[in-house]
């Protein structure tokens, strides 16, 4: 039987609240008390620093952060610093990974590759060629200015093999907020959005539906919309 993944479309959620939800739902999933779930949402202007982040990749002072209305969180995902904000499709899969016969790490690497494929297939629906880059995470596109990231990925997997955090796909994102950081600690590559690539704003609801479809196909889950709120 194809496993179920409940899809929660939650609107714009403050980062701390969404993080609390992830922790609670991951605990439930790890104890077999709930199904796999995919949380889809947006955040107010936020910078998050992962477990390998360098503080000097945050370029704004506390006063500048306050002026721009940006909050900052140090979080337990992998990776360096990234931005979340309006016009961005953020996905937090709370799913239990199958345990490999050798190490859990191999499952995590495969899981990240699968997320990349979900995003690459979604972009392809809009005629955009996304790609991974060896040695880096996320999904990238070729632009006239060079390779640019359109989707950041940072995850954590707990001791029960349940995932947290996830991906942030730039749709109609105000890219000026990336100027306040060194995105993902990478100085020689840019950041872009689907709207910038296409030269016009995109229908965020339509992109979301494409992504849900591809998530189900890549992860072999039946995607079940739900009105459940954590």
N, C-alpha and C positions, 0 to 999 in steps of 0.2 A: 504493500500500500504506500502511495506517495505521501510523505510527511506534510503536515500543515504548517504554514508560516502565517501567523496573523499580522496584518498590516495596519499600523496605527499612524494616521495622518493627523498631526498634533498642532499644526499652525506654528506661530512664533512663540518660543518657550525660552525663558531666561536660562542661561547655561547651567547654573547651580541646580535648578529644578530638574533639568533633563539628566544631569549627572546623577542626582539622587534616584531618579526613576531607573536609570540603567543599573545602578547597584542593587536596587530592590528586585528588579525583574531578573537580573542575572542570578541572584540568590535563589529565587523561586525556581528558575529553570534548572539550576544545578541540583536541586532536590526533587526534580521531576514533578513539580507542582504546577507547571504551566507549559504551553507549547513554545516552539520557536516563534520569535516575533521580529518584525522589522519596524523600527521607529523612524518616521520621516517627518522632518520639521525644519524650522529656521531658528536662528538666534538673533537677538539684538547684537550690536557691535561688540565683538569679543575677541581677545587674543588668548590662545591656550599654548602653554609650553609643556611638551612631553618629557619623558624621563631622560632623554639625551639632549635636552635643550640647553643652549648657552644664553645666559641672561643678556649678553651684549648684542644678541640678535633682535632684541626689542629696542627700537631706535628712539622711541618717544619718552619724554620725561613724564613724571606723574601729573604735572600741570597740563601737558599736552594731551595726555590720555583723558583727563577730565574734560578738557575743552571739546574733544571729539566724541565724548560719551562712550568710551571704550572701557570695558572691564577686562581684567587679566586673571587667568587661572593657571595654576600649576597642577597638571593632571597626570593620571597613571597610565596613559597610553604611550606607545613607542613614538619616537620621532622628536623633532625639534619644535619650532614655533609655527603656528598658522593662525589664520584669521577666519572667523565666522561672522556672518551678518546677513541682513535682508538680501533677497534675490539669490540666495544660495540654497541648494537642496542638500540637506544634511541627512545622512542615513546612519542609524545605529542598529545593526543587527544584533539581536540577543539570541544566539543560536548555539546549540551544543554540537561541537565538532566531533566527528568520529575519531577515535583514538587509533593512531597508527601502530603497527606492530613493533616499531622501533622507538621513535621519539614523538612527543607531542609537537616539537618544533617543526617537523616536516608538515604536519597538519596546518600549522599557522602560516607557513610560507605558501602552501597551496591555497589556503583561505584568502590571503591577500591577492594572489594571482587571480582567483575567481572574482573578487570584487573589481579588480581592474577590467576583467572581461565583461562584467555587467555594464560598466560605464562605457567601455569601448563600443559595445553593441548599441547602447543608447545613443551615443554620438552618431553612430553609423545611420541611424534612422533619420538624422538630419543632414546626411551627406558629408559628415565630418569624420576624418580619419584620425582616431586616437591611437596611442601606442604606449607600451611600457618602455622604460629605459633601464637597461641592465645596471644593477647596483643601486637603483633608486626605487622608491615606491611612488604610487600615483599614476595618473594618466596624463599624457603629454600630447601636444600637437605641434606640427611644424608651422611656423609663421614667418613672415618676411624679416622679422627681427631675430629669428632663431627658435629653438625649442622652448615651449612655454607650457607650464602646468595648468591644466583646466580642472583637475580633480585631485585633491590631497587625500591621502589615506594614512590613518594611524590607528592601531588596534591594541587591545589587550585581551589575553585569554587567561581565565582564572584556573585554579587547580582542578576544577570539575570540567574543564574544556569548554566553558561557556564564554562567548565573545562579548566584548564591550567596545565602545567607541566605534569608529568606522570610517566614513568617507564624507567629503564635502565637495560637491560639484558646483562650480561657478556657472550660474545661469545669467541672471541680470544683475550680477554683483557689482557694487561700486568698487572698482579695483584700486582706487586711490588709497584705500585702507591698507593695502599690502605695502605701500610705501613706508609705513611706520614700523616695518619689521624686515628681517632678512628671511623671506618665506622658506620654511623647512631648513633654514641654515644654508641654502644654496644661493651663491652670489652670482653665478654666471649664466643663470637661466631665468626666464621671465614667468609671468603669471597672466592668464587670459581667462575669458569667459565665453560661453556659447553665444551670447548676444554679440560680443565683439567679433567673434569669428564669422558670424552670419551677417553682421552689419545691421542688426535690428533686434529689438527686444523679442524674447521668446515667451511662449505660453507655458508658464511653469507647471500648471496642472497637467498639460499634455505630456511634458517631459517626464513628470512623475509617473504617469501611467505607463509610459514606455519602460522606464527603469524597473517598475514593479514586475512587468512582464518578463524582462530579461533576468531579473533576480531569480524568479521562479524557475526559468529554464536552466540557468547556469547551476543553481544549487539544487535542482530537482525537487522543488517544493511546490505544493499547491498554495497559491497566495490567496489568503482569505481576508478581505476588508472587515474591520471591526470598529465599533464605536467605543470600545473599551478605553478608558483613560486610567493610566497608572495611579 
